[in-house]
Amino acid sequence: MNAASKSRELRVTLAKSLAGQLRPIAASVRGLGLRRLHQTVTVADTAENRGMIRAARHLVKVENA
């Protein structure tokens, strides 16, 4: 990977539980690849992923990869 493609990735961590969340919010978290509490995944910085992150912004922590 070169530096340009590396900067287009985000590290997303599930910081809070999905218990009691609405189905679309839980589906967004699952769509990001997060299954367990405190799990971290690296996803591409795309409009689709940003939308899923925005839907669950109260549950996840986001950093540049």
GULUM-687098 format. One line per field, with one value per atom (N, C-alpha, C, O): residue in one letter; chain; x, y, z. Coordinates in nm, 2 decimals. Example, Ala and Ser with C-alpha at 12.3 -4.5 7.8 and 13.67 -1.06 7.14 Angstrom:
aa: c(a,a,a,a,s,s,s,s)
ch: c(A,A,A,A,A,A,A,A)
east: c(1.32,1.23,1.32,1.42,1.28,1.37,1.29,1.34)
north: c(-0.57,-0.45,-0.33,-0.33,-0.22,-0.11,0.00,0.11)
up: c(0.78,0.78,0.78,0.85,0.71,0.71,0.79,0.80)
END
This chain:
aa: c(m,m,m,m,n,n,n,n,a,a,a,a,a,a,a,a,s,s,s,s,k,k,k,k,s,s,s,s,r,r,r,r,e,e,e,e,l,l,l,l,r,r,r,r,v,v,v,v,t,t,t,t,l,l,l,l,a,a,a,a,k,k,k,k,s,s,s,s,l,l,l,l,a,a,a,a,g,g,g,g,q,q,q,q,l,l,l,l,r,r,r,r,p,p,p,p,i,i,i,i,a,a,a,a,a,a,a,a,s,s,s,s,v,v,v,v,r,r,r,r,g,g,g,g,l,l,l,l,g,g,g,g,l,l,l,l,r,r,r,r,r,r,r,r,l,l,l,l,h,h,h,h,q,q,q,q,t,t,t,t,v,v,v,v,t,t,t,t,v,v,v,v,a,a,a,a,d,d,d,d,t,t,t,t,a,a,a,a,e,e,e,e,n,n,n,n,r,r,r,r,g,g,g,g,m,m,m,m,i,i,i,i,r,r,r,r,a,a,a,a,a,a,a,a,r,r,r,r,h,h,h,h,l,l,l,l,v,v,v,v,k,k,k,k,v,v,v,v,e,e,e,e,n,n,n,n,a,a,a,a)
ch: c(A,A,A,A,A,A,A,A,A,A,A,A,A,A,A,A,A,A,A,A,A,A,A,A,A,A,A,A,A,A,A,A,A,A,A,A,A,A,A,A,A,A,A,A,A,A,A,A,A,A,A,A,A,A,A,A,A,A,A,A,A,A,A,A,A,A,A,A,A,A,A,A,A,A,A,A,A,A,A,A,A,A,A,A,A,A,A,A,A,A,A,A,A,A,A,A,A,A,A,A,A,A,A,A,A,A,A,A,A,A,A,A,A,A,A,A,A,A,A,A,A,A,A,A,A,A,A,A,A,A,A,A,A,A,A,A,A,A,A,A,A,A,A,A,A,A,A,A,A,A,A,A,A,A,A,A,A,A,A,A,A,A,A,A,A,A,A,A,A,A,A,A,A,A,A,A,A,A,A,A,A,A,A,A,A,A,A,A,A,A,A,A,A,A,A,A,A,A,A,A,A,A,A,A,A,A,A,A,A,A,A,A,A,A,A,A,A,A,A,A,A,A,A,A,A,A,A,A,A,A,A,A,A,A,A,A,A,A,A,A,A,A,A,A,A,A,A,A,A,A,A,A,A,A,A,A,A,A,A,A)
east: c(0.08,0.00,0.09,0.19,0.04,0.12,0.05,-0.05,0.11,0.06,-0.08,-0.16,-0.11,-0.24,-0.35,-0.45,-0.33,-0.44,-0.45,-0.56,-0.35,-0.35,-0.43,-0.50,-0.43,-0.50,-0.65,-0.73,-0.69,-0.83,-0.90,-0.99,-0.84,-0.90,-0.93,-0.86,-1.03,-1.07,-1.07,-1.11,-1.03,-1.03,-1.16,-1.17,-1.25,-1.37,-1.38,-1.35,-1.41,-1.42,-1.56,-1.61,-1.61,-1.74,-1.72,-1.67,-1.76,-1.74,-1.85,-1.83,-1.97,-2.09,-2.17,-2.16,-2.25,-2.33,-2.44,-2.49,-2.48,-2.60,-2.73,-2.84,-2.73,-2.85,-2.94,-2.91,-3.07,-3.17,-3.17,-3.25,-3.08,-3.07,-3.17,-3.22,-3.21,-3.30,-3.24,-3.11,-3.31,-3.26,-3.17,-3.07,-3.21,-3.12,-2.99,-2.89,-2.98,-2.86,-2.77,-2.65,-2.83,-2.75,-2.71,-2.60,-2.79,-2.75,-2.63,-2.55,-2.63,-2.52,-2.39,-2.28,-2.39,-2.27,-2.23,-2.11,-2.32,-2.29,-2.23,-2.14,-2.29,-2.24,-2.09,-2.02,-2.05,-1.91,-1.82,-1.70,-1.88,-1.80,-1.77,-1.69,-1.84,-1.82,-1.92,-2.04,-1.87,-1.95,-1.95,-2.05,-1.83,-1.82,-1.78,-1.72,-1.81,-1.77,-1.62,-1.55,-1.57,-1.42,-1.35,-1.23,-1.42,-1.36,-1.33,-1.41,-1.21,-1.17,-1.16,-1.10,-1.21,-1.19,-1.14,-1.16,-1.08,-1.03,-1.12,-1.14,-1.19,-1.28,-1.23,-1.16,-1.27,-1.24,-1.32,-1.43,-1.26,-1.32,-1.41,-1.37,-1.53,-1.62,-1.75,-1.77,-1.83,-1.96,-2.05,-2.12,-2.05,-2.13,-2.09,-2.18,-1.96,-1.92,-1.93,-1.97,-1.91,-1.93,-2.08,-2.11,-2.17,-2.32,-2.35,-2.42,-2.29,-2.31,-2.25,-2.31,-2.13,-2.07,-2.16,-2.17,-2.21,-2.29,-2.42,-2.46,-2.48,-2.60,-2.57,-2.66,-2.45,-2.41,-2.31,-2.23,-2.30,-2.19,-2.19,-2.09,-2.30,-2.31,-2.26,-2.25,-2.23,-2.18,-2.04,-1.97,-1.98,-1.85,-1.75,-1.79,-1.63,-1.52,-1.44,-1.41,-1.41,-1.35,-1.21,-1.20,-1.11,-0.98,-0.93,-0.98,-0.84,-0.77,-0.68,-0.61,-0.67,-0.59,-0.45,-0.36)
north: c(-0.12,0.00,0.12,0.13,0.22,0.35,0.44,0.41,0.56,0.65,0.70,0.73,0.72,0.78,0.68,0.73,0.55,0.46,0.43,0.40,0.44,0.42,0.53,0.50,0.65,0.76,0.75,0.83,0.67,0.65,0.54,0.48,0.51,0.40,0.46,0.55,0.40,0.44,0.32,0.21,0.34,0.24,0.26,0.37,0.17,0.18,0.08,-0.04,0.13,0.04,0.05,0.16,-0.07,-0.07,-0.04,-0.13,0.08,0.12,0.09,0.08,0.08,0.06,-0.06,-0.09,-0.12,-0.24,-0.20,-0.09,-0.30,-0.29,-0.32,-0.30,-0.36,-0.39,-0.27,-0.16,-0.29,-0.19,-0.10,0.00,-0.11,-0.03,-0.06,-0.18,0.03,0.00,-0.09,-0.08,-0.17,-0.26,-0.20,-0.25,-0.08,-0.02,0.02,0.02,0.07,0.10,-0.02,-0.02,-0.12,-0.25,-0.31,-0.36,-0.29,-0.34,-0.26,-0.32,-0.13,-0.05,-0.10,-0.10,-0.12,-0.17,-0.30,-0.32,-0.39,-0.53,-0.51,-0.58,-0.42,-0.39,-0.34,-0.36,-0.28,-0.23,-0.35,-0.33,-0.46,-0.58,-0.59,-0.67,-0.51,-0.52,-0.62,-0.61,-0.71,-0.82,-0.81,-0.84,-0.78,-0.78,-0.64,-0.56,-0.62,-0.50,-0.49,-0.58,-0.37,-0.33,-0.39,-0.39,-0.45,-0.50,-0.38,-0.29,-0.39,-0.28,-0.34,-0.45,-0.27,-0.31,-0.19,-0.07,-0.22,-0.11,-0.12,-0.22,0.00,0.00,0.12,0.21,0.11,0.21,0.34,0.33,0.45,0.58,0.61,0.69,0.55,0.58,0.64,0.64,0.69,0.76,0.66,0.69,0.53,0.43,0.40,0.39,0.38,0.35,0.47,0.45,0.59,0.71,0.72,0.76,0.68,0.68,0.58,0.61,0.46,0.36,0.41,0.39,0.47,0.52,0.64,0.64,0.72,0.83,0.78,0.84,0.67,0.61,0.56,0.56,0.51,0.45,0.54,0.48,0.67,0.75,0.75,0.78,0.72,0.72,0.58,0.57,0.49,0.36,0.33,0.24,0.40,0.36,0.48,0.59,0.44,0.54,0.52,0.41,0.64,0.64,0.71,0.81,0.65,0.71,0.69,0.60,0.77,0.75,0.63,0.61,0.55,0.43,0.46,0.37)
up: c(0.00,0.00,0.00,0.07,-0.07,-0.07,0.03,0.09,0.05,0.15,0.12,0.21,-0.01,-0.05,-0.02,0.04,-0.04,-0.02,0.13,0.18,0.21,0.35,0.42,0.51,0.37,0.43,0.40,0.46,0.31,0.27,0.35,0.30,0.46,0.54,0.68,0.73,0.75,0.88,0.97,0.93,1.09,1.20,1.28,1.34,1.28,1.35,1.47,1.44,1.59,1.70,1.76,1.78,1.79,1.86,2.01,2.08,2.05,2.19,2.29,2.41,2.23,2.32,2.26,2.14,2.34,2.31,2.21,2.21,2.13,2.04,2.11,2.05,2.23,2.31,2.31,2.35,2.27,2.27,2.16,2.15,2.06,1.94,1.84,1.83,1.76,1.65,1.55,1.53,1.47,1.38,1.27,1.24,1.21,1.11,1.17,1.09,1.29,1.35,1.37,1.34,1.43,1.45,1.31,1.30,1.21,1.08,1.02,0.95,1.05,1.00,1.07,1.01,1.20,1.27,1.22,1.20,1.19,1.14,1.00,0.96,0.92,0.78,0.78,0.68,0.89,0.90,0.94,0.93,0.97,1.01,1.16,1.20,1.24,1.38,1.44,1.42,1.52,1.58,1.73,1.80,1.79,1.94,1.99,1.92,2.12,2.18,2.19,2.21,2.16,2.16,2.04,2.03,1.94,1.82,1.73,1.72,1.66,1.57,1.43,1.41,1.33,1.19,1.11,1.15,1.00,0.91,0.79,0.72,0.76,0.64,0.55,0.59,0.42,0.33,0.36,0.41,0.33,0.36,0.24,0.15,0.23,0.12,0.18,0.30,0.09,0.13,0.20,0.29,0.15,0.21,0.35,0.44,0.37,0.51,0.60,0.72,0.55,0.63,0.67,0.79,0.59,0.62,0.73,0.82,0.72,0.83,0.96,1.07,0.95,1.07,1.13,1.26,1.05,1.10,1.17,1.27,1.11,1.17,1.31,1.40,1.34,1.47,1.54,1.62,1.52,1.57,1.72,1.78,1.79,1.93,1.99,2.11,1.90,1.95,1.91,1.97,1.81,1.76,1.78,1.80,1.77,1.78,1.65,1.60,1.58,1.45,1.46,1.52,1.39,1.38,1.24,1.17,1.20,1.07,1.08,1.18,0.98,0.98,0.95,0.95)
END
